[in-house]
Amino acid sequence: MPIVRLTTTLDDVDGTLALYDRIQYWRSTTGSSGTYSEITSQSGGPAILIGTAQAPFTLLGLSLNISLSGADPFTVTFPGPDPTNAETVAVLINAASPSGIATLYSGDTRKLQLTNPTDGTQSTIQVSGSAASVLGLSTSEVSGTAPRTLMGNLNDVYKFADYNGDPAFFYKTRFYNSLTGAVSNFSAPQAGGPTQVLPDASLVTCSVNLAMITGAPIIGRRIILVASSLQQVPNGGVNFGLLPSGDRIELTTDESGHAQTQLAVGTTIRAFFEGSGYAREFVVPDANFDLLTVLSTQPDPFTIVQAPPMPIREG
């Protein structure tokens, strides 16, 4: 599945942060007026698939195909004898699984539960095969949840990625108070839209890690990247122009002081570090790179860098 990247902007920073501390993201796979399900949770979690049928099961000669996070499926064939209890089913699945994903459902130990060992929206489970209906396992893909986005430090722009998204999906957001459970109204539906039109070969990952001199991570610091030259990138016979303009990419460091994004190879970019007075221009290299390492090799910034196209609030 493609990655859908979403941006949430706070119109009233002080008012929003006075009432809420997190952002929920909800997804509809059936259009803007469809049914929305939350794809975030307080701490994030794995994809979980719970069977609706109760043991004993009649499974002799039937098979179950299981795919985790889009990987090639592995197959479990049930040798009998029948009837088969839930414990035996779990043992057979775990013998074939790379990570032991089958347990008995805690709410009813006669039912089967499958759990992906990874968390996040990229954590998925999809099953098929003749045994699925006997075990009461849905053949629709289920996915995990990402942590609800933490707000703070007077930031007004927040990024989110649905790693199990689709341009045809629709999304809503709302603000949430993790202490009281209070929620805001939902935002207007937003289409996933095209997430990438440039070829993968023309993009590299730019990452940055910031820490204080005490060793603590710098959390919630914005790094602003602005294209400063015209560049054309071909893809499938179409040339996409990367324009120098006021449009900018805003990265915000997470709880470990880390932030990253993808950038087009060869682009000339100005980088600004909010609240530091540090700014410098660089050219995107042809391999994944650390932003500070690349900036350290560039000329003196005072001879080439102009003011950013939009004011950057400090404090």
Secondary structure as GFF3:
##gff-version 3
##sequence-region A 1 315
A	DSSP	beta_strand	4	9	.	.	.	ID=ss1
A	DSSP	alpha_helix	13	19	.	.	.	ID=ss2
A	DSSP	beta_strand	22	28	.	.	.	ID=ss3
A	DSSP	beta_strand	36	38	.	.	.	ID=ss4
A	DSSP	beta_strand	40	41	.	.	.	ID=ss5
A	DSSP	beta_strand	46	50	.	.	.	ID=ss6
A	DSSP	beta_strand	63	68	.	.	.	ID=ss7
A	DSSP	beta_strand	74	77	.	.	.	ID=ss8
A	DSSP	alpha_helix	86	96	.	.	.	ID=ss9
A	DSSP	beta_strand	102	104	.	.	.	ID=ss10
A	DSSP	beta_strand	112	119	.	.	.	ID=ss11
A	DSSP	beta_strand	124	128	.	.	.	ID=ss12
A	DSSP	alpha_helix	131	135	.	.	.	ID=ss13
A	DSSP	beta_strand	142	143	.	.	.	ID=ss14
A	DSSP	beta_strand	146	147	.	.	.	ID=ss15
A	DSSP	beta_strand	149	150	.	.	.	ID=ss16
A	DSSP	beta_strand	157	162	.	.	.	ID=ss17
A	DSSP	beta_strand	170	176	.	.	.	ID=ss18
A	DSSP	beta_strand	190	191	.	.	.	ID=ss19
A	DSSP	three_ten_helix	200	202	.	.	.	ID=ss20
A	DSSP	beta_strand	203	209	.	.	.	ID=ss21
A	DSSP	beta_strand	222	227	.	.	.	ID=ss22
A	DSSP	beta_strand	231	235	.	.	.	ID=ss23
A	DSSP	beta_strand	238	242	.	.	.	ID=ss24
A	DSSP	beta_strand	249	252	.	.	.	ID=ss25
A	DSSP	beta_strand	258	264	.	.	.	ID=ss26
A	DSSP	beta_strand	268	273	.	.	.	ID=ss27
A	DSSP	beta_strand	278	283	.	.	.	ID=ss28
A	DSSP	beta_strand	289	290	.	.	.	ID=ss29
A	DSSP	alpha_helix	291	295	.	.	.	ID=ss30
A	DSSP	three_ten_helix	301	303	.	.	.	ID=ss31
###
